[in-house]
Amino acid sequence: MSEERLHEDYLEVVKSFRRYLEGKKGIKKEREVRKDKTEEKDPRVLLENLCRSMQNCQNCSLHRYRTHLVFGAGNPEAKLMLVGEAPGREEDLQGKPFVGAAGKILTESLSQVGLSREEVYIANILKCRPPGNRDPLPEEIGTCFPYLESQIKIIGPRIICALGKFAAQVLLNTSQGITHLRGKPQWYKNNITLIPIYHPAACIYKPAWKKTFLDDLKMVRDELGGKS
């Protein structure tokens, strides 16, 4: 075989190997693109990114008093989202929503009606604790509410259960009291059922409300298509 033919064969081998490498690279790149697109739509990833973006938030004065920002917790694909007012002392210390006395009542009550914290998502209007557990100020609500709206958009729940006066009033943009609002399903942004109920903390100070609180949670469960 002539040197010229050998050289031609060599070049063909090089070209074939190059095409092979380029094909492998293209497959890898395609897989990376598919992975990126999947992560862009994954609610868990989206919530993690949102939470990460908020960790150093100083958009209102509450950042001066917090121990931890309390983002939210639960199933990122939950059909039911529970929304409270603001973190309390225990929540601020642990960085998790509803882990104090009110949280214990909530967890027990959910269990009593056949629901669990693991299948729902829990968040608050405010992500930082107001000093002394005072009521949220309008400017604090205005600053923090867009974060909750982002959480709702990512999770896409079928039902939002507003726990207490502030959560109900903010989500429904109303000044009506919780005793008038509670137990009456309404619409949030025209496509999510919103049901206001008492805040579990109210059951600590008014034990007679516990039965009403449980009855309302049963209604929420039934709206989800749970047990009768």
BAMARDO-671162 format. One line per field, with one value per residue (C-alpha): residue in one letter; x, y, z; residue number from 1. Coordinates in nm, 2 decimals. Layout:
% BAMARDO-671162
rest (A	...)
u (X	...)
v (Y	...)
w (Z	...)
nr (NUM	...)
END
This chain:
% BAMARDO-671162
rest (M	S	E	E	R	L	H	E	D	Y	L	E	V	V	K	S	F	R	R	Y	L	E	G	K	K	G	I	K	K	E	R	E	V	R	K	D	K	T	E	E	K	D	P	R	V	L	L	E	N	L	C	R	S	M	Q	N	C	Q	N	C	S	L	H	R	Y	R	T	H	L	V	F	G	A	G	N	P	E	A	K	L	M	L	V	G	E	A	P	G	R	E	E	D	L	Q	G	K	P	F	V	G	A	A	G	K	I	L	T	E	S	L	S	Q	V	G	L	S	R	E	E	V	Y	I	A	N	I	L	K	C	R	P	P	G	N	R	D	P	L	P	E	E	I	G	T	C	F	P	Y	L	E	S	Q	I	K	I	I	G	P	R	I	I	C	A	L	G	K	F	A	A	Q	V	L	L	N	T	S	Q	G	I	T	H	L	R	G	K	P	Q	W	Y	K	N	N	I	T	L	I	P	I	Y	H	P	A	A	C	I	Y	K	P	A	W	K	K	T	F	L	D	D	L	K	M	V	R	D	E	L	G	G	K	S)
u (0.00	0.14	0.22	-0.04	-0.31	-0.20	-0.21	-0.57	-0.68	-0.52	-0.71	-1.04	-0.98	-0.91	-1.22	-1.44	-1.30	-1.36	-1.73	-1.76	-1.63	-1.85	-2.15	-2.08	-2.04	-2.37	-2.55	-2.40	-2.50	-2.85	-2.88	-2.76	-3.02	-3.30	-3.18	-3.18	-3.53	-3.66	-3.51	-3.66	-4.01	-3.94	-4.13	-3.88	-3.59	-3.79	-3.88	-3.52	-3.40	-3.66	-3.57	-3.20	-3.26	-3.44	-3.19	-3.02	-3.34	-3.33	-3.63	-3.80	-3.69	-3.79	-3.45	-3.29	-3.48	-3.48	-3.28	-3.39	-3.60	-3.90	-3.96	-4.21	-4.22	-4.40	-4.49	-4.38	-4.66	-4.93	-5.29	-5.35	-5.15	-5.19	-5.11	-5.07	-4.98	-4.61	-4.35	-4.36	-4.07	-4.02	-4.05	-3.79	-3.55	-3.59	-3.65	-3.96	-4.33	-4.58	-4.35	-4.46	-4.78	-5.01	-4.81	-4.87	-5.25	-5.24	-5.05	-5.28	-5.59	-5.47	-5.42	-5.76	-5.93	-5.71	-5.45	-5.08	-4.82	-4.62	-4.88	-4.96	-4.74	-4.73	-4.62	-4.69	-4.77	-4.45	-4.12	-3.97	-4.10	-4.24	-4.09	-4.30	-4.53	-4.71	-4.94	-4.78	-4.75	-4.90	-4.55	-4.42	-4.71	-4.66	-4.29	-4.32	-4.65	-4.49	-4.27	-4.58	-4.74	-4.44	-4.47	-4.84	-4.75	-4.48	-4.68	-5.01	-5.24	-5.61	-5.70	-5.55	-5.66	-5.61	-5.53	-5.66	-5.76	-5.45	-5.39	-5.76	-5.77	-5.45	-5.53	-5.88	-5.80	-6.08	-6.12	-6.39	-6.32	-6.24	-6.56	-6.75	-6.51	-6.44	-6.58	-6.69	-6.51	-6.41	-6.18	-5.82	-5.72	-6.03	-5.88	-5.79	-6.04	-5.96	-6.11	-6.05	-6.06	-5.95	-5.58	-5.48	-5.34	-5.69	-5.79	-5.53	-5.70	-6.06	-6.08	-6.45	-6.33	-6.14	-6.46	-6.52	-6.16	-6.18	-6.52	-6.36	-6.06	-6.30	-6.47	-6.12	-6.05	-6.38	-6.31	-5.99	-6.20	-6.10	-6.29	-6.66)
v (0.00	0.34	0.61	0.83	0.57	0.52	0.89	0.91	0.62	0.79	1.12	0.93	0.76	1.10	1.25	0.96	0.99	1.36	1.31	1.05	1.30	1.58	1.34	1.25	1.62	1.70	1.43	1.55	1.91	1.80	1.61	1.91	2.13	1.88	1.87	2.25	2.28	2.01	2.20	2.52	2.36	2.17	2.34	2.21	2.37	2.69	2.72	2.65	2.92	3.17	3.09	3.13	3.47	3.59	3.49	3.83	4.03	4.37	4.53	4.62	4.68	4.33	4.19	4.36	4.14	3.80	3.50	3.31	3.39	3.16	3.08	2.79	2.41	2.11	1.94	2.16	2.01	2.04	2.06	2.24	2.54	2.68	3.05	3.21	3.56	3.57	3.36	3.35	3.31	2.93	2.98	3.25	3.03	2.72	2.89	2.67	2.77	2.66	2.47	2.64	2.59	2.69	2.46	2.17	2.24	2.26	1.94	1.75	1.90	1.81	1.45	1.44	1.52	1.28	1.52	1.55	1.83	1.62	1.65	2.02	2.34	2.59	2.95	3.30	3.64	3.77	3.58	3.75	3.77	4.11	4.22	4.09	3.92	4.25	4.28	4.32	4.67	4.77	4.84	4.51	4.33	4.52	4.43	4.06	3.97	3.93	3.65	3.46	3.53	3.37	3.07	3.03	3.05	2.79	2.54	2.59	2.47	2.39	2.53	2.79	2.78	3.13	3.09	3.39	3.75	3.89	3.61	3.62	4.00	4.02	3.74	3.86	4.23	4.29	4.46	4.21	4.02	3.65	3.57	3.69	3.54	3.20	2.88	3.06	2.94	3.22	3.27	3.38	3.51	3.34	2.99	2.89	2.82	3.02	2.92	3.14	2.97	3.07	3.08	2.77	3.01	3.14	2.79	2.84	3.15	3.05	2.67	2.68	2.76	2.43	2.25	2.52	2.50	2.13	2.16	2.41	2.19	1.90	2.13	2.20	1.83	1.76	2.03	1.84	1.53	1.35	1.15	1.23)
w (0.00	-0.10	0.15	-0.01	0.05	0.41	0.47	0.33	0.55	0.85	0.78	0.74	1.08	1.24	1.09	1.20	1.56	1.56	1.45	1.73	1.99	1.85	1.87	2.23	2.32	2.15	2.35	2.67	2.60	2.51	2.84	3.03	2.85	2.93	3.30	3.32	3.17	3.42	3.71	3.59	3.64	3.96	4.24	4.50	4.31	4.26	4.62	4.73	4.49	4.62	4.98	4.91	4.75	5.06	5.33	5.35	5.30	5.46	5.28	5.61	5.97	6.09	5.97	6.27	6.52	6.35	6.45	6.14	5.84	5.84	5.47	5.48	5.49	5.35	5.03	4.73	4.52	4.80	4.70	5.03	5.15	5.50	5.55	5.89	6.01	6.11	6.29	6.67	6.92	6.86	6.48	6.48	6.69	6.47	6.13	6.07	6.06	6.33	6.57	6.89	7.10	6.81	6.58	6.81	6.80	6.43	6.38	6.62	6.46	6.11	6.22	6.38	6.04	5.85	5.71	5.79	5.78	5.53	5.26	5.30	5.27	5.55	5.53	5.67	5.54	5.71	5.70	6.01	6.36	6.47	6.80	7.09	6.85	6.78	6.48	6.14	6.01	5.66	5.53	5.65	5.48	5.16	5.15	5.23	5.06	4.71	4.85	4.96	4.62	4.46	4.68	4.59	4.22	4.25	4.45	4.27	4.55	4.49	4.83	5.06	5.42	5.58	5.95	6.14	6.08	5.92	5.67	5.57	5.54	5.34	5.10	5.04	5.05	5.30	5.64	5.76	6.08	6.11	6.29	5.98	5.72	5.88	5.72	5.40	5.09	4.85	4.55	4.55	4.21	4.06	4.05	4.40	4.67	4.99	5.32	5.62	5.96	6.31	6.39	6.61	6.87	6.93	7.06	7.34	7.47	7.37	7.42	7.31	6.96	6.92	6.80	6.54	6.44	6.39	6.20	5.97	5.90	5.82	5.57	5.42	5.40	5.23	4.98	4.90	4.84	5.16	5.41	5.47)
nr (1	2	3	4	5	6	7	8	9	10	11	12	13	14	15	16	17	18	19	20	21	22	23	24	25	26	27	28	29	30	31	32	33	34	35	36	37	38	39	40	41	42	43	44	45	46	47	48	49	50	51	52	53	54	55	56	57	58	59	60	61	62	63	64	65	66	67	68	69	70	71	72	73	74	75	76	77	78	79	80	81	82	83	84	85	86	87	88	89	90	91	92	93	94	95	96	97	98	99	100	101	102	103	104	105	106	107	108	109	110	111	112	113	114	115	116	117	118	119	120	121	122	123	124	125	126	127	128	129	130	131	132	133	134	135	136	137	138	139	140	141	142	143	144	145	146	147	148	149	150	151	152	153	154	155	156	157	158	159	160	161	162	163	164	165	166	167	168	169	170	171	172	173	174	175	176	177	178	179	180	181	182	183	184	185	186	187	188	189	190	191	192	193	194	195	196	197	198	199	200	201	202	203	204	205	206	207	208	209	210	211	212	213	214	215	216	217	218	219	220	221	222	223	224	225	226	227	228)
END
